[in-house]
Amino acid sequence: MLADDAGRGPLRQSVLRAIQTVGHRLDYGTSVYEREWDLLIVLDGCRPDALATVAPSFAFVGEVDRVRSVGSCSSEWLTRTFDPERVDAVAGTAMVTGNTWTDRYLDADAFAALDEVWKYAWDGGLGTVPAGAITDRAVALARDRDPERLVVHYMQPHHPFVPDPVAGDEGMARTGARSSDANPWVALRRGEVSVERVRRAYEANLRYVLESVAVLLDNVSTDRAVITADHANLFGEWGLYGHPMHTPVPALVTVPWVETDGRDRGTYEPTLSPPEPLPVGRVYGDGDATDRLAALGYR
């Protein structure tokens, strides 16, 4: 294991560069559009082994199958999933997302609807978009527009770990231009925190988001719902951590695939509204959004 920058950092970087030199030219896996679903629930950075570990606590999570993602990071997954060759499929898809890369890599006009919740419901205190805000908008969009297909992209279990923050984690970079260097994966690489500590917080964040997914599945009707991920996360495999781009190592591009269903039992009424008609054109300040989300209970 290549654990720290001072010791074996150059070797780790050499391994990563060698993988990425080949990786950016490879097709890693199969597009989700080659599979059957009406509701695709994307848990950002979710490992299948972690989902299998917490599955007994959630009745809607049955058998956790494994598939290969088309990307090792969100930007790759977005561009390879919603590519121009799938224009008809994308045109019938509505998407609700907390992922900040959408503004850079997706064409909002290509979708039936693109609700970039991160633009107006960012919680500056948490450094991310709360899971409840994504559920709120997904329920609203499903009821109001009844799209042919609905993608709901939650940011958890991606750091920051909402219920159990790791010291020194500054959260996500909202700009979508780069990742924050102050994050658990860098701390792990440097030996500043243990794998056990980060894994515990990561699984707590997974449980947190699945509680919100439970609300979603009780308020959207579908016989073909799937829980998956855009990519996984590395905990030291190949001496690597997190989810570097163009890195098709098995532990990173192997993601969960759980088939389930949903029924709109009317147990939840959405309360969050975009500040302007979709697609939202600009990023709104997070100060007012944080206060509003806290008032609505989205933490």
ABEGO torsion letter per residue (X at the ends): XBABAAAAAAAAAAAAAAAAAAAAABBABBBAAABBBABBBBBBGBBAAAAAAAAAABAABBBBBBBBBABABAAAAAAAABBAAAAAAAAABBBBBABAAAAAABBAAABABBBBAAAAABBAAAGBBBAAAAAAAAAAAAAAAGBABBBBBBAOABOBBAABBBBGBAEBBAAGABBBABBAAAAAAAGABBAAAAAAAAAAAAAAAAAAAAAAAAABBBABBBBBBABBBBAGBGGBBEBBBGBABAAAABBBBBBBBBBBAGABBBABBBABBOBBABBBBAAAAAAAAAAAGBX
